[in-house]
Amino acid sequence: MDRSRGRPARATPPGDLDDRLIDLARTDLRENIRAEAVSRLGDRIEPLLSLLSEPPLVTWAVHTRLLDACRGGRQHMPGLTPVRDVDNLHLARALADFDAQA
């Protein structure tokens, strides 16, 4: 239910749904919700790319999903130096896949 408008979520216009997903990816305290919101946005992640330069709240899952969504995309990428220095297998794999397709 989209409680802000009193109608079911399936009736939420796509732009409003993207705004809600972006808000969840930025602010939700639950890592799994944040990561899933990024995945649901697909290639519409431009407003979230600044998260790549921020430390994770819990794990690197959001960063990994952002890099996965950027592969082959046309998004302007912020500097990835901070995440390249992280010792995390999943993040390193996402960076390698990103670099291979860039």
Backbone bond lengths (Angstrom), bond angles and torsions (degrees), N, CA, C in turn:
res aa  C-N    CA-C-N  psi(-1)  N-CA   C-N-CA  omega(-1)  CA-C   N-CA-C  phi
1 M - - - 1.457 - - 1.517 108.41 -
2 D 1.290 116.79 129.65 1.462 122.56 173.43 1.519 105.68 -84.63
3 R 1.311 116.66 90.04 1.461 121.77 -171.85 1.526 112.73 -66.58
4 S 1.326 117.38 -24.92 1.458 119.16 -178.67 1.528 111.17 -68.17
5 R 1.325 116.92 -23.66 1.459 119.88 -178.35 1.523 112.40 -120.37
6 G 1.327 116.81 -3.08 1.454 120.39 177.15 1.516 114.46 69.56
7 R 1.333 117.03 30.75 1.463 119.82 178.34 1.524 108.74 -136.99
8 P 1.316 117.02 158.72 1.459 119.67 -179.81 1.526 111.21 -61.32
9 A 1.325 116.30 149.60 1.467 121.25 -178.68 1.522 111.38 -60.29
10 R 1.309 118.64 -31.99 1.461 120.57 -178.81 1.533 111.13 -63.35
11 A 1.331 117.59 -19.94 1.461 121.26 179.14 1.527 112.10 -95.08
12 T 1.324 117.08 1.96 1.448 121.26 -179.73 1.517 109.68 -72.24
13 P 1.316 118.15 128.16 1.469 120.19 178.56 1.528 110.56 -59.09
14 P 1.349 117.62 145.48 1.465 121.14 -176.20 1.527 114.37 -53.48
15 G 1.302 119.36 -40.10 1.464 121.17 179.18 1.515 112.14 -62.40
16 D 1.329 116.24 -41.06 1.462 120.61 178.15 1.526 110.97 -66.39
17 L 1.335 115.77 -37.61 1.459 119.98 179.07 1.526 109.95 -65.34
18 D 1.330 118.04 -42.62 1.463 120.89 176.62 1.523 110.70 -59.81
19 D 1.314 117.00 -43.14 1.467 120.36 178.73 1.520 111.05 -60.49
20 R 1.313 116.79 -40.47 1.469 121.15 179.71 1.527 110.50 -66.90
21 L 1.334 116.65 -43.16 1.461 120.02 178.89 1.531 111.37 -64.63
22 I 1.316 117.05 -39.61 1.468 120.97 177.47 1.521 109.97 -62.54
23 D 1.330 116.42 -43.27 1.466 120.37 177.83 1.530 111.36 -61.94
24 L 1.324 116.92 -43.53 1.468 120.34 178.32 1.531 111.13 -62.42
25 A 1.323 116.67 -43.03 1.470 120.31 -179.04 1.525 111.80 -64.70
26 R 1.310 116.85 -31.64 1.469 120.51 -179.40 1.523 113.36 -83.46
27 T 1.320 117.87 -37.25 1.458 119.29 -164.49 1.523 116.67 -119.35
28 D 1.319 118.69 -18.63 1.461 118.89 -176.16 1.524 109.78 -65.49
29 L 1.298 117.14 139.97 1.461 121.31 -179.02 1.525 112.55 -81.74
30 R 1.338 116.82 -12.83 1.461 121.09 179.76 1.528 109.41 -89.73
31 E 1.307 115.84 115.89 1.469 121.66 -176.53 1.524 112.21 -57.94
32 N 1.319 117.60 -40.67 1.465 119.65 -178.91 1.530 111.74 -65.45
33 I 1.303 118.39 -34.61 1.469 121.60 177.46 1.527 109.91 -68.64
34 R 1.321 116.57 -43.23 1.465 120.99 178.89 1.531 110.52 -60.98
35 A 1.326 117.49 -47.48 1.464 121.55 -178.59 1.526 110.96 -64.65
36 E 1.314 116.81 -41.69 1.479 119.86 179.44 1.523 111.25 -66.07
37 A 1.332 117.22 -37.17 1.469 120.24 177.22 1.520 110.62 -61.19
38 V 1.330 117.12 -42.08 1.471 120.68 177.05 1.519 109.94 -60.97
39 S 1.318 117.25 -45.65 1.466 120.80 -179.75 1.525 111.94 -62.14
40 R 1.318 116.89 -40.01 1.474 120.79 -178.83 1.528 112.49 -68.53
41 L 1.331 116.34 -26.01 1.468 119.71 179.80 1.525 112.62 -73.04
42 G 1.312 117.12 -22.66 1.457 120.27 -179.84 1.514 111.49 62.92
43 D 1.327 117.32 -124.36 1.466 120.83 -177.57 1.531 112.84 -89.01
44 R 1.309 117.64 9.46 1.465 121.40 179.74 1.531 111.20 -98.66
45 I 1.332 116.07 43.10 1.461 121.62 -172.77 1.523 113.84 -100.64
46 E 1.299 118.02 2.44 1.472 121.84 -176.74 1.534 113.06 -45.59
47 P 1.336 119.70 -44.79 1.472 119.34 -179.17 1.527 114.16 -65.57
48 L 1.334 117.71 -12.28 1.460 120.69 -176.37 1.528 113.68 -102.90
49 L 1.312 117.53 -4.34 1.460 119.83 -174.06 1.518 113.57 -62.31
50 S 1.311 117.16 -24.77 1.469 119.34 178.07 1.533 111.56 -64.45
51 L 1.346 117.68 -20.42 1.463 120.81 177.72 1.528 111.72 -63.15
52 L 1.331 116.89 -23.53 1.462 119.83 -179.80 1.527 112.47 -64.31
53 S 1.313 116.91 -24.05 1.466 119.39 -179.83 1.532 112.32 -94.37
54 E 1.327 116.49 2.26 1.465 121.10 179.92 1.525 110.58 -104.78
55 P 1.315 117.65 151.90 1.469 119.21 175.68 1.532 109.91 -69.42
56 P 1.320 117.03 155.53 1.469 119.39 -179.94 1.522 111.26 -73.54
57 L 1.334 114.94 155.16 1.470 119.09 173.39 1.522 110.47 -72.51
58 V 1.327 115.88 -42.15 1.462 120.23 -178.00 1.533 110.66 -131.85
59 T 1.327 116.16 -61.65 1.465 121.85 -178.63 1.529 108.77 -126.56
60 W 1.302 116.02 -178.51 1.465 121.75 179.06 1.535 111.66 -92.36
61 A 1.308 118.60 14.96 1.466 122.35 -176.03 1.526 112.67 -60.43
62 V 1.314 118.37 -42.42 1.471 121.13 -179.58 1.525 109.59 -65.27
63 H 1.314 117.08 -43.11 1.462 121.29 179.14 1.532 110.70 -62.14
64 T 1.326 115.30 -42.77 1.462 120.20 179.40 1.516 110.96 -62.86
65 R 1.321 117.06 -43.57 1.470 119.99 179.14 1.527 111.61 -66.00
66 L 1.331 116.76 -36.92 1.465 119.45 176.84 1.522 110.79 -62.85
67 L 1.312 117.32 -45.13 1.466 120.48 178.94 1.529 110.69 -63.56
68 D 1.320 117.22 -40.39 1.464 120.37 177.45 1.520 110.90 -61.12
69 A 1.321 116.90 -40.66 1.466 120.83 -178.94 1.526 111.58 -69.94
70 C 1.311 117.11 -25.32 1.465 121.42 -177.85 1.526 113.38 -82.91
71 R 1.300 117.38 -17.07 1.470 119.21 -177.45 1.513 110.64 -57.37
72 G 1.302 116.00 125.34 1.455 121.45 178.37 1.512 113.84 72.58
73 G 1.330 117.61 2.62 1.457 120.94 -179.47 1.511 111.76 -86.86
74 R 1.296 115.24 179.46 1.457 120.74 -178.65 1.519 111.81 -111.75
75 Q 1.306 117.02 17.47 1.453 120.05 -178.87 1.527 110.40 -69.86
76 H 1.323 115.03 143.61 1.457 119.94 172.93 1.521 107.12 -76.33
77 M 1.311 115.91 120.05 1.457 120.03 -176.04 1.519 110.63 -90.94
78 P 1.323 116.41 133.59 1.460 119.14 172.59 1.527 108.61 -70.71
79 G 1.303 117.39 170.99 1.458 120.08 177.75 1.518 111.17 -56.20
80 L 1.306 116.52 129.65 1.459 120.84 -178.38 1.523 112.17 -98.55
81 T 1.320 117.56 5.75 1.463 120.76 -178.15 1.525 112.41 -54.56
82 P 1.340 120.12 -44.77 1.478 118.71 -179.21 1.534 113.45 -58.65
83 V 1.321 118.04 -39.42 1.470 119.22 -178.60 1.524 111.91 -80.99
84 R 1.316 117.69 -22.25 1.472 119.99 177.46 1.525 111.73 -68.60
85 D 1.305 117.24 -23.62 1.460 121.56 -178.92 1.528 113.32 -88.14
86 V 1.313 117.66 -0.94 1.465 121.90 -176.67 1.529 109.94 -82.62
87 D 1.311 116.06 137.91 1.456 121.84 178.00 1.527 108.87 -94.16
88 N 1.331 115.69 84.69 1.460 121.79 -179.48 1.519 107.83 -147.67
89 L 1.315 116.88 122.36 1.458 122.27 -174.98 1.528 112.61 -59.50
90 H 1.320 117.90 -45.76 1.467 121.01 -177.06 1.527 110.94 -66.49
91 L 1.307 116.36 -39.96 1.456 120.37 178.68 1.533 110.37 -68.31
92 A 1.329 117.38 -40.95 1.462 120.87 177.90 1.525 111.01 -61.75
93 R 1.322 116.90 -39.56 1.472 120.54 178.22 1.525 110.76 -66.13
94 A 1.324 117.18 -43.04 1.472 120.57 178.58 1.523 110.54 -62.72
95 L 1.327 117.40 -39.45 1.473 120.79 177.47 1.526 110.76 -65.89
96 A 1.318 117.48 -42.21 1.465 120.42 179.12 1.529 110.47 -63.17
97 D 1.331 117.38 -43.57 1.462 120.42 177.53 1.522 111.04 -63.59
98 F 1.327 116.54 -40.43 1.462 121.35 178.73 1.533 110.13 -62.36
99 D 1.340 116.67 -48.26 1.461 121.48 -179.51 1.516 112.20 -61.66
100 A 1.333 116.62 -37.11 1.470 121.33 -178.54 1.528 111.59 -66.29
101 Q 1.322 117.23 -28.38 1.464 120.21 -177.41 1.515 113.08 -103.33
102 A 1.311 117.43 -1.99 1.470 120.69 -178.23 1.517 111.29 -79.88
